[in-house]
Amino acid sequence: MLGHEAWDELVARHGSNLLAQWLSRAVEQGRIAPLPIQPLTRLLIAMISESSLYIARADDRSAARVAMGTVLDRFLNGLETSPQR
């Protein structure tokens, strides 16, 4: 089992920096609502990790994947900025 520091290092080395850059760019472009990037990055990484575990441990992985996709889509769509009226 990885400790908290080892997990943070592993995540930083393999994607959190890239995700943070992508989120920053999306905010700058007005594609998602302005939010603090580091907490958002950490939350998304945790969601991806837990989603993977949920699917891997499910009796019906296909159904779990569909269900998790539905939930994640709803959450991520909520980050988008509203079109100007």
N, C-alpha and C positions, 0 to 999 in steps of 0.2 A: 504494500500500500504506500502511495506517495504522500509525503507530508505537504503541508500548505505551500511552503517555499519551493519545494521541488516541482509541485504542480504549476505554480506561477511561472517558474523558469521554463518549463516545458511548453506551456501555452504561449508565453512571450516569444519563444524561439520559433514556434510553428503556427503563428497565425494572428495573435491578438494585435500585433502592430499593424499588420496588413488590414485587418478588419477596422481598426481605429482610423486608419488613413482613408479607407473607403467611406466610413461613416462621416468623417470630417468633410470629405469632398461632397457627399450627398447633402449635408447641411449647407455648405457654401453655395451649392447649386440650387438650393431651395426645394430639393426633392423630399427631404424629411424635415420635420419640425426641429428647431434648435433645442438641443438637450446637451447636458454635460457628456462629453464623448467617452471618457474613461469608465464612468459607471454604466453607461449604455453598452459599451464593449464587454464589460465583465458580465452584465446580465445576459447578453446574447450568447456569450460563450457558455455560461451555465445552462441556458436553455438548450443549446445544441447538445451539450454533454448529457443532460438529463433525458432529452428526447432519444438519444442513442441508447441509453440504458433501458428506457421504457420499451423501446422496440425490440431490443435484444432479449429482454426477459419475458416478452409476451408469448403466450401460447400460440396466438395467431399473429405472426409478425406482419403479414400483409395488411390485415385490418388495423393493427396498431400504427403502421406507417401512414395509412390513409387518415386515421383519426388525428395523429400528431401533426400531419401536414395541414389539416383543416385548422387546428388550433394555432399553429405557428403562422399560417397565412393571415388569419384574423389579427393576430398580435402585430405582425410586421406591417400589414396594411394600415394599422392605426398610427404608425409613425409618419406616414405620408402627410404632406401639407395639404390643406384644403385648396381646391382651385379657387382663384379669385372670382368673385361675382361682380 
